[in-house]
Amino acid sequence: MYFSKFPQIIYDAKGNGNFQIATNMLKRVALKTKVRTNTLLYDTYDVKEGETPESIAFKLYGDSEYHWIVLYVNNITDRYHDWPMSTPQFLDFVNEKYANPDALHHYEIPQSSGDTTIKIDIGTDNTDYPSATTVTNFEFEQDRQDTVRQIRLLDPAYVDQVTAEFESLMKQSLL
């Protein structure tokens, strides 16, 4: 369903002059700003352990083929890095990325004015801020996972409109 709306191109995959028609999977379009910023069209949602775009689409829209809408409205193009990992995937990722997951990643201090719950990353030297909080590699990656876990879901009443807009934008392309 999703890739069927992508434009076709003439492509020489092997560089031997044998051109074939192929789907241009590199084509990208974005939601119009007016649609993306209209908060009435979306609900916020925290992705639960083991949920996939397909399972969320099935639950919300009644069809797992609409998984692309879940990804599209959240501007997710890389499911490995932009979608929350399962606990085993996350632990493997952290252990592969860091020799010591419990080592220092950076120090943080609270913002001193405005919203003081916001933390400021001051790097790996806390000489000027002896009361700075230590953030480990594991904590840093866990915070990032918590951030990507928070997504927006399009109200099912607008699926047809977004699908039509997507198709229209795809047709406007020369490539």
C-alpha positions in Angstrom: 0.0 0.0 0.0 2.7 2.5 1.1 5.2 1.9 -1.6 2.6 1.6 -4.3 2.2 5.4 -4.2 5.9 6.0 -4.8 6.9 7.3 -8.3 8.5 5.0 -10.8 12.0 5.8 -12.2 14.2 4.4 -14.9 17.3 3.0 -13.1 20.4 1.2 -14.1 21.2 -0.9 -11.0 24.4 -2.5 -12.3 25.7 0.4 -14.4 25.8 -1.8 -17.5 23.3 0.2 -19.6 20.4 -2.2 -18.8 17.8 0.3 -17.6 14.7 -1.0 -15.8 11.7 0.6 -14.2 12.0 0.7 -10.4 10.2 2.2 -7.5 11.9 5.3 -6.2 12.1 4.3 -2.5 14.3 7.4 -1.7 11.4 9.8 -2.4 10.3 11.6 0.8 7.5 14.0 1.4 6.4 15.7 4.7 3.1 16.6 6.1 2.1 20.2 5.4 3.0 22.5 8.4 -0.7 23.3 8.9 -1.5 19.6 9.3 1.6 18.8 11.4 0.9 21.6 13.9 -2.8 21.1 14.3 -2.9 19.5 17.7 -6.6 18.7 17.3 -5.8 16.0 14.8 -3.5 14.0 17.2 -3.4 12.2 20.5 -0.2 11.7 22.4 0.7 8.1 23.1 3.5 6.2 24.9 4.6 3.2 23.0 4.4 0.1 25.2 7.0 -2.7 25.4 6.9 -4.8 22.2 4.5 -2.6 20.3 5.2 -2.0 16.6 3.9 0.5 14.2 1.9 -2.3 12.7 0.2 -3.4 16.0 -0.6 0.3 16.8 -2.1 0.9 13.4 -4.2 -2.3 13.7 -5.4 -1.3 17.1 -6.2 2.3 16.1 -7.2 2.1 12.4 -8.2 -1.5 12.1 -5.6 -2.3 9.5 -1.9 -2.9 10.0 -1.2 -1.6 6.5 -1.6 1.9 8.0 1.6 1.5 9.9 3.2 4.0 7.6 0.8 6.7 8.9 2.1 6.1 12.4 5.7 6.5 11.1 4.8 9.4 8.7 3.1 11.7 11.3 6.0 11.2 13.6 8.6 11.8 10.9 10.2 8.4 11.6 12.4 7.2 8.8 14.7 4.8 10.7 12.8 2.2 12.7 15.9 1.0 14.5 17.0 4.4 15.9 13.7 6.4 15.9 11.4 3.7 17.3 11.6 2.5 20.9 13.6 -0.8 21.2 12.4 -3.8 23.2 14.2 -4.3 26.5 16.5 -7.1 25.1 17.3 -5.0 22.0 18.0 -1.9 24.2 20.3 -3.9 26.5 22.2 -5.4 23.6 22.4 -1.9 21.9 23.9 -0.3 25.1 26.3 -3.1 25.7 27.5 -3.0 22.1 27.9 0.8 22.0 29.7 1.3 25.4 32.5 -0.6 26.9 31.1 0.4 30.3 27.4 1.4 30.3 27.8 2.7 33.9 30.6 5.1 33.0 30.2 8.8 32.9 28.4 10.1 29.8 28.1 13.7 30.9 27.2 16.0 33.8 23.9 18.0 34.1 22.8 21.0 36.0 19.3 22.4 36.4 18.4 25.4 34.3 18.6 28.4 36.7 15.7 30.5 35.3 12.4 29.7 33.7 11.6 26.0 33.9 14.1 24.7 36.4 13.2 21.1 35.7 15.0 21.4 32.4 18.5 20.0 32.6 21.6 21.4 30.9 24.3 19.1 29.6 27.7 20.7 30.8 29.9 18.0 29.3 32.3 15.7 31.0 34.1 18.3 33.2 32.2 19.5 36.3 35.1 21.7 37.6 32.9 24.8 37.5 29.8 23.0 38.8 30.8 20.6 41.6 27.2 19.9 42.5 26.4 18.7 38.9 24.5 15.4 38.5 26.3 12.5 36.9 24.6 10.9 33.9 25.8 7.5 32.9 25.9 6.1 29.4 23.0 3.8 30.3 20.9 6.7 31.8 21.6 8.8 28.7 20.4 6.1 26.3 17.4 5.3 28.6 16.3 9.0 28.5 16.6 8.9 24.7 14.4 5.8 24.6 11.8 7.5 26.8 11.8 10.4 24.4 11.2 8.3 21.3 8.5 6.3 23.1 6.3 9.4 23.1 4.6 9.6 19.8 1.6 11.3 18.2 -1.3 9.3 16.7 -3.5 10.7 14.0 -7.2 10.7 14.8 -8.8 7.9 12.7 -11.3 10.4 11.3 -8.4 12.0 9.3 -6.8 8.9 7.8 -8.4 9.3 4.4 -7.4 13.0 4.2 -3.8 12.3 5.1 -3.6 9.4 2.7 -5.0 11.6 -0.1 -2.5 14.3 0.7 0.4 11.8 0.7 -0.7 10.4 -2.7 -1.0 14.0 -4.1 2.5 15.0 -2.8 4.0 11.8 -4.2 2.5 12.6 -7.7 4.0 16.1 -7.7 7.5 14.7 -7.9 9.6 14.5 -11.0 11.9 11.9 -9.4 
